[in-house]
Amino acid sequence: MPSSRIEISLRTVRWLWPAALLALMPKCLLCVLAYVGLGTAFGLGGPEICGASAGSLVAWASWLAWLGAIIGLGALGFFMSRSLLRR
């Protein structure tokens, strides 16, 4: 049985995690542009920005974008199917 101190910390994490995600989520077009600018500043841009060849290590950003799109579409399909099954 977990101690009360561990239970309180787990409860705090369960409340702070969604709050942190909501605070970091872009809420307007300027926020999205700021995140894109930060990503470019930290080296997440494509090869055309830094002049590297297309087969370099920078190509992982493209795979990361595709992975995000696939996960997003999968989540959308999952939640739509759940809502249709409830009807």
C-alpha positions as CSV (number, residue, x, y, z in Angstrom):
1,M,0.0,0.0,0.0
2,P,1.5,3.3,-1.1
3,S,2.2,5.9,1.6
4,S,0.1,9.0,1.8
5,R,3.1,11.1,0.6
6,I,3.4,9.1,-2.6
7,E,-0.3,9.2,-3.1
8,I,-0.3,13.0,-2.8
9,S,2.5,13.3,-5.2
10,L,0.8,11.1,-7.8
11,R,-2.4,13.1,-7.4
12,T,-0.4,16.3,-8.0
13,V,1.2,14.9,-11.1
14,R,-2.2,13.8,-12.4
15,W,-3.5,17.3,-12.1
16,L,-0.4,19.2,-13.2
17,W,0.2,17.1,-16.4
18,P,-2.9,18.2,-18.2
19,A,-2.5,21.7,-17.0
20,A,1.0,21.9,-18.3
21,L,-0.1,20.5,-21.7
22,L,-2.9,23.1,-21.9
23,A,-0.5,25.9,-21.0
24,L,2.0,24.8,-23.6
25,M,-0.6,24.2,-26.4
26,P,-0.6,26.9,-29.0
27,K,-3.9,28.9,-28.8
28,C,-3.5,31.3,-31.8
29,L,-1.7,31.7,-35.0
30,L,1.1,33.7,-33.4
31,C,1.7,31.0,-30.9
32,V,2.0,28.4,-33.7
33,L,4.4,30.7,-35.5
34,A,6.5,31.2,-32.3
35,Y,6.8,27.4,-31.9
36,V,7.8,27.0,-35.5
37,G,10.4,29.7,-35.0
38,L,11.7,28.0,-31.8
39,G,11.9,24.6,-33.6
40,T,13.9,26.2,-36.4
41,A,16.2,27.9,-34.0
42,F,16.9,24.6,-32.2
43,G,17.7,22.9,-35.5
44,L,14.5,21.1,-36.4
45,G,14.3,22.7,-39.8
46,G,14.7,20.9,-43.1
47,P,17.8,20.5,-45.1
48,E,17.0,23.6,-47.2
49,I,17.4,25.8,-44.2
50,C,20.9,24.8,-43.2
51,G,22.2,23.6,-46.6
52,A,22.8,20.0,-45.5
53,S,22.3,17.2,-48.0
54,A,18.9,15.4,-48.1
55,G,20.3,12.2,-46.6
56,S,21.7,13.8,-43.5
57,L,20.6,13.4,-39.9
58,V,18.2,16.4,-40.4
59,A,15.8,14.2,-42.3
60,W,14.5,12.8,-39.0
61,A,12.3,15.9,-38.6
62,S,10.3,14.8,-41.7
63,W,9.7,11.4,-40.2
64,L,8.7,13.1,-36.9
65,A,6.1,15.2,-38.7
66,W,4.7,12.2,-40.5
67,L,4.5,10.3,-37.2
68,G,2.6,13.1,-35.6
69,A,0.2,13.3,-38.5
70,I,-0.4,9.5,-38.3
71,I,-0.9,9.6,-34.6
72,G,-3.3,12.6,-34.8
73,L,-5.4,10.9,-37.5
74,G,-5.5,7.7,-35.6
75,A,-6.7,9.4,-32.5
76,L,-9.3,11.3,-34.5
77,G,-10.6,8.0,-35.9
78,F,-10.6,6.4,-32.5
79,F,-12.6,9.1,-30.9
80,M,-15.0,9.3,-33.8
81,S,-15.6,5.6,-33.7
82,R,-16.2,5.7,-29.9
83,S,-18.8,8.5,-30.4
84,L,-20.5,6.6,-33.2
85,L,-20.7,3.4,-31.1
86,R,-22.3,5.3,-28.2
87,R,-25.2,6.3,-30.4
